[in-house]
Amino acid sequence: MEGIIMIGMNFISFIILLAISIVVSAVLHFVLKYHVRPGWVSFFSKVVIGWIGAWLGSPVFGYWCEGVKYEKVYIIPAILGSLALLILTIDFVKSVKTTVTE
């Protein structure tokens, strides 16, 4: 049953998704300066949203790259999911912020 979302995941799976989220969020926030607001609060909110994206990555993008996985955490789809949800969220907030200020 590979298609089940990992609701009852173990602690190691949680930590792997958290690490993916932290790395993707740090690259977007500190390296690429892709954020709505600078600062640590914005970074930590990205980590939370990035974790959700990493969690949904495999069910959305698929279960592939068998060599790079831990239980039901497929690393590459998790990275893509984290990146996708973060970019969509930042773009959405920037567009709403621009619309409200105009």
Secondary structure per residue as TSV (DSSP state, phi and psi in degrees):
chain	resnum	aa	ss	phi	psi
A	1	M	-	360.0	67.8
A	2	E	T	-70.3	-23.7
A	3	G	T	-80.6	2.7
A	4	I	S	-83.6	133.7
A	5	I	-	-67.2	142.5
A	6	M	-	-80.0	74.8
A	7	I	T	-75.7	-44.2
A	8	G	T	-96.3	54.7
A	9	M	-	-77.8	159.3
A	10	N	-	-86.9	175.3
A	11	F	H	-65.7	-37.7
A	12	I	H	-63.8	-41.1
A	13	S	H	-62.4	-41.6
A	14	F	H	-59.8	-45.1
A	15	I	H	-66.2	-38.6
A	16	I	H	-62.8	-46.4
A	17	L	H	-63.6	-37.1
A	18	L	H	-65.2	-42.3
A	19	A	H	-63.6	-42.6
A	20	I	H	-59.6	-45.9
A	21	S	H	-62.8	-42.9
A	22	I	H	-63.0	-44.7
A	23	V	H	-66.2	-47.6
A	24	V	H	-63.5	-42.4
A	25	S	H	-64.8	-41.3
A	26	A	H	-64.7	-41.2
A	27	V	I	-63.7	-46.6
A	28	L	I	-65.1	-43.0
A	29	H	I	-79.7	-49.8
A	30	F	I	-95.1	-34.6
A	31	V	I	-86.7	-52.4
A	32	L	S	-88.6	-8.5
A	33	K	-	54.7	38.7
A	34	Y	-	-98.6	91.7
A	35	H	-	-153.9	164.9
A	36	V	S	-82.0	-46.1
A	37	R	S	-132.3	143.0
A	38	P	-	-75.0	162.4
A	39	G	S	119.1	168.2
A	40	W	H	-72.6	-33.7
A	41	V	H	-62.7	-42.9
A	42	S	H	-63.7	-39.7
A	43	F	H	-63.2	-46.0
A	44	F	H	-66.7	-33.0
A	45	S	H	-67.4	-34.4
A	46	K	H	-63.8	-38.0
A	47	V	H	-62.0	-42.4
A	48	V	H	-65.1	-48.0
A	49	I	H	-66.5	-38.7
A	50	G	H	-64.7	-34.5
A	51	W	H	-64.9	-42.6
A	52	I	H	-62.0	-42.4
A	53	G	H	-63.3	-40.1
A	54	A	H	-66.4	-37.6
A	55	W	H	-64.9	-37.9
A	56	L	H	-86.8	-6.8
A	57	G	H	-57.3	-50.0
A	58	S	H	-67.8	-45.5
A	59	P	H	-62.5	-31.7
A	60	V	H	-84.9	-49.7
A	61	F	H	-89.8	-14.4
A	62	G	-	109.9	167.9
A	63	Y	S	-105.1	86.2
A	64	W	-	-134.3	169.4
A	65	C	-	68.0	64.4
A	66	E	T	-56.7	-28.2
A	67	G	T	-72.4	-19.0
A	68	V	S	-121.2	77.0
A	69	K	E	-153.5	159.4
A	70	Y	E	-131.5	116.3
A	71	E	T	49.1	-113.4
A	72	K	T	-99.9	9.3
A	73	V	E	-94.4	104.6
A	74	Y	E	-91.8	116.3
A	75	I	H	-63.5	-49.5
A	76	I	H	-65.5	-46.9
A	77	P	H	-61.6	-31.9
A	78	A	H	-67.3	-40.3
A	79	I	H	-63.9	-45.5
A	80	L	H	-62.8	-39.9
A	81	G	H	-65.0	-43.1
A	82	S	H	-62.6	-47.3
A	83	L	H	-62.6	-44.1
A	84	A	H	-63.6	-47.2
A	85	L	H	-67.7	-36.3
A	86	L	H	-65.2	-45.4
A	87	I	H	-64.5	-43.6
A	88	L	H	-61.8	-41.8
A	89	T	H	-66.7	-46.4
A	90	I	H	-63.6	-44.0
A	91	D	H	-62.4	-41.1
A	92	F	H	-62.9	-47.5
A	93	V	H	-65.3	-40.1
A	94	K	H	-63.8	-40.0
A	95	S	H	-70.6	-37.8
A	96	V	H	-68.5	-40.4
A	97	K	H	-62.7	-41.5
A	98	T	H	-66.8	-40.6
A	99	T	H	-66.3	-39.2
A	100	V	H	-70.3	-38.3
A	101	T	H	-78.3	-17.2
A	102	E	-	-84.1	360.0
